Amino acid sequence: MQLNHYKNTSASILILLLGFLFSCNLDTKSPDVSNIDLEVKIQRFEQELFAVKQESDLNKLRQQYPDVLQLYSNKVIGLGDSDDSDYMVYLNKFLTDSTMNQVADSVAKKFPTLDKEEKELTNAFKYLKYYFPEKQIPNCYSQISGFNQSIVVAQNLIGISLDKYLGKDCAFYSYLGTPMYARENMIPERIVQDVVLAYALTEFPFTPLKDDLISNMIYQGKIRYFLQAMMPQKSEADVMKYSQNELEWCEENDELMWGYIIEQKHLFTSEYRTVIKYINDGPFTPGMPQESPSRTGIWIGWQIVKEYMAKHPEVTINQLMTNKDYAAILRESAYQP
């Protein structure tokens, strides 16, 4: 009994020591951004919007949020030009809709403040300033989208649709028939991650030399590499929006997944339907076992990018994000699961 106890104790100490050393290694990989002077505030546009009762209120909103109101009206709720003489009539129908008022009440209860999100976003944008000092930090605001886009990005503006993050058990999502795999990530904890992801997709658009599967995989892998650089506290499962079991499935089956793509001669295909089955969200990846998570093409692309960056320590993240030669990244990564 004493010997077994000694073995168990030694093993526990070893595991703790390895965990400590690993956490130290993670810390050394992330730069110190504490001296960067930055504080992100999320403007509560949706509160101001739902307080509009008459034309004078609307005029104040136009003055306070000129660009936001136009973007929101045209691209999010589809009411058209907010400077239109009849705009108050259209807006009033939206604001007095009983369902939209229920949604607004739910948002107000779920998000009485956005302190946590502001703190997390401030930290992420500090890393953005560290790696990309020339980039302008966008102004962020919250909105109610009527369950449309989760995040809206325009020049120097990011809109966060709080009605898309009310929690996976939210009754609205059930009424709308939102699939459970999507609802799993419609939670407050995903807000800042989705903001950084949407920012990256907009700031570094996909302009490949050839629009084939491997280029899409590596491009999306670069986006995830960027996301983890901006949010180094996020685990690989978090970055991929996977459960731990889904991540482990990928890690245990990477050779089989890679072999399947090559065997099917999909790697260099430009056929749209084939490409999206490896990239898009869903209950699993079509063609692979139902135990597989979706977006396995993105996960493999991310592994390729990490291999490439490990072999090229001289390459900065700025250089990586502007590199459009995905065939070269694949070749120079020497990826072999």
N, C-alpha and C positions, 0 to 999 in steps of 0.2 A: 504493500500500500504506500509506504514512504517513497519507494523508488518511482512508482507511477505518479505520485504527487509531484516529485521533483522533476520528472520529465514534462508533465503538463505545465508546471510553473516556468520551466526553462523555455518551453515552446511559446508560452504566452509572452514572456519577456522578449524573445526573439521577434515575434510578430509585431509587438509594440515598437521595438527598435527600428525594424524595417519600415514600419509605417511612418515613424518620426523622420527617418532619413529620406523617405520618398516625399513627404510633405515639404521637407527642406529643399529638395531638388525642385519641386514645383514652384516654391517661393523664389528661388534664384532665377528661374526662367522668366518671371514677371518683373518688369521694371518698377521702380518706386515712383509713383505718380502723386504722392501726398503733397508735394510742393507746387503742383499745378493749381493755379487759382481759377476755380470754375465751380459754379453752382447752377444746376438746372432746375428751373421751375416749370411745372406743367400748368398752363392756363386752363381754367375750368370753363371753357367755351360753352359746354352743354348747359351749365347752370345759368349762364347769361342768356343763352338762346331761349330756354324754356321759361324765362322770366319776362319775355317780350309779350306785351298785351296790346300795344297800340303803335301807331306809326312813329311817335316820338321815341319809343323804346327801340324800335328797329333802326332809327337814324343813329342813335347812340351806339348800337351794335355795329353799324356800318363804319362808324368812326373808330371804334375800338379795335375791330377785327376786319379791316377792309379786305385783305388778301385771303384770310381764313374763311370769311363768309362766302366769297365768290367760289373758292375751291370746294367748300362744303356743299353749297347749293348746286353747283354744276356737276361735280364728280361723285358726290356721295348720295344725296337724296334726290337728285334729278329735278329740281324746281326751276332751273334756268338762271338767268342773270339776276343777281340780287339787287341790281339798280333799276330793274324794271318798275314802271309806275304801278303795276298791279301786284307787285311781289308780296305785299303784306297779305293779300287775299290768299295766295297760294300757301304762304308760310303758315298762316293761321289754321288752315285745314290740317297741316302736318302737326302743329303744336297742340291742337284740340282733339286729335285722334285719341280715342280711349286707350287703345293698345300702347301707343307711344307714350302716353302719360304713365301707364303701368310700368313700362320699361324705364322711364325716367326716374320713377320712385324706386325701382329695384336698384338702379345704378347709384342713386343717392345713398341708399342703405348699405350697399356693398362697398362703396368707395366714399365714405365721409371725408376722407383726406386722401391725398396721393403721396404722402410723406415717404413711404417705403419705396415707391416707384421712382420718386425724384432722387432719392439717395443712390439707388442702384444705377439710375441713368446718369447721374453726375459722375459716378465712378467709371462707367463704361466710356463716357465721352472724354474723361481725363486720359484714358488710354488712347483714344482717337487723337487727341491733341499731342500726345507723346510720339506716336508713330507717324502721324500726318499733321504736323504743326501748321501747314498751310490751309487746312480744311476749316471752314466756318461751321461752328456748332449751330445746328438748326434750332429754331424756336418750336417748342412742343406744346400741344394743346389737346384737351380731351373733348370727345364728341359722342353723340349717339347717332349711329349710322342707319338705324332701321334694319340691323343685322346684315349690312352690306360688307364692305371692306373692313378688315380688322385694323390695318394700318394704312394711312394715306400719306404719300410722300410727294412734296413739290419742292421747288427751289427754296431752301432755307426754312422749310415748314414740314412738320410731321404731326399728323392727326392720329390720335389713339381712340379707337371706338370701344368705349368701356362696355357697351352692351354685348360685345363679343367675348367678354372675359368674366361672365357672371358665375362660372362654376359648372362643372360637367353635369350636375344634377338639376340645373336650372330648367324650370318647367317650359319656358319659352322655346328652348332648343328641342324639347320633346315635341311640342306642338308643330314646330317647323319641320320635323322629321330629320333633323341633323343626325348623321350617323355617329354611333358611339365612338369610333376611332377618332373622329374629329373633335367630339365633345371632350375627350380626355385632355386635350390641350387648350380648351377654352376656359382657362383658369387664370386668376390674377398673377400667379407666379410666372406666367409666360409673357407678360406684357413687355417688359424691357428687352427680353431676348428677341421678341418679334419686331420691336422697334429697330434694334441693331441689325437684324436680318434684312428688314425692308430697306433700311438706309444703305446697306452694302449692295443689295441688288440694284438699287437706283444709281448709286454713286459709281459702281463698277459694272456697267451693263455687259451683257453677253454679246460680244462681237467677234466670233471665232473665224479662223482661216477656213474652217470647214465645219458645217453644222451637223456633226454626227454624234453618235451616242457617247463615245469616249470624251469628246470635247465638252458635252453637257455634263458628264460625270465629273470631270476635273474642274470645270468652272464652278459647279455647285460645291465641290470639295474645297475650292479656294474660299468660297463664301463662308463655309463652316470654319475654316482655318482662321479667317478674319474674325468671325464671331467669337471664337475661343480666345483670340488675342485681346479682344476688347472686354471679354468677360472671363478672365482666367480661372475664376472660382467655379465655373461651370464644368461638370463632368462630361465625358464623351456621350453618355446617355442623354444628359440634358440638352446638349448641343444638337443632337439628332432627334430630340423629342421622342426618345425610346424609353421603354421600361428597362430595368436592369436585365430582365430575361431576354428581351429583344436584342439588346446589345450583345449579350453573351451568345445568342444564336448566331449573330453575324461573326463574332470572333471565332466561334467553333466551326463555322461553315464557309469561311472566306475562300478557301481553296476550291470548294465545290461551286460557289457562286461565280468565281472568276472563270472556272472551267466551263460552266454552263453557258456564260455569255460568249466565250470564244467558240465553243462547240456549235452554238446556234448561229455563228457568224454575224452576231449583232454588234460587235465592238465598234465597227466603222460604218454601221448603217446610218443613213440619214432619213429613214422611214419614220415619220412622226409618231405613229401609233406604237411602234416598237420602242422609240426613245422614251416616251412619257411613261410607259409601264414600269421602267426602272427608276423614274424620277418623281412621279406624282405621288401624292398621299393616297392612302387606301387601307383596307384591312390587312393586306399582305401584298407581296410582289407577284404579279401574274406570271405563271410559268414556273414559279418556285413553290416549295411546300407551303401549306397554309400556316405553318408555324413561323414562317419568315415574316419579318416586319415589312412595311412598305419602304420605298425610297432606298433600297439596298444599293442602287447605282450611285447615289450620293455618298453613302458610307464608304464604298470602295474608292470613289473619287477622292474623298478626304484622306484615305490611307495613302493613296498615290501621292498626294500633295505633301503629306507629312514625310514620306520617304524622300521625296525630291528635296524638301527643305533641309532634312537631316544630312543629305549628301552635298548640299550647297549652302554651308553656313554663311557664305559671303553674300547671299541673296537676301535683300531686305523684304519685309512684308509689302512695302510700297512697290518694289520691283515685281514681286509675285503677282500682286493684284492687277498690274498693267500688262502682264505677259499673256499674249493671246495665242502663243504657239503651244497648243495643248499636246500635239504629237511629240514635241521636244520635251515637255514636262514628263510625259509618260516614258519616253525613251531614257531620259536622264535619271528618272526615279529608280529604274531597274526593278520595278515592282514585281514581286514574286511571292504570293501568299503561301 
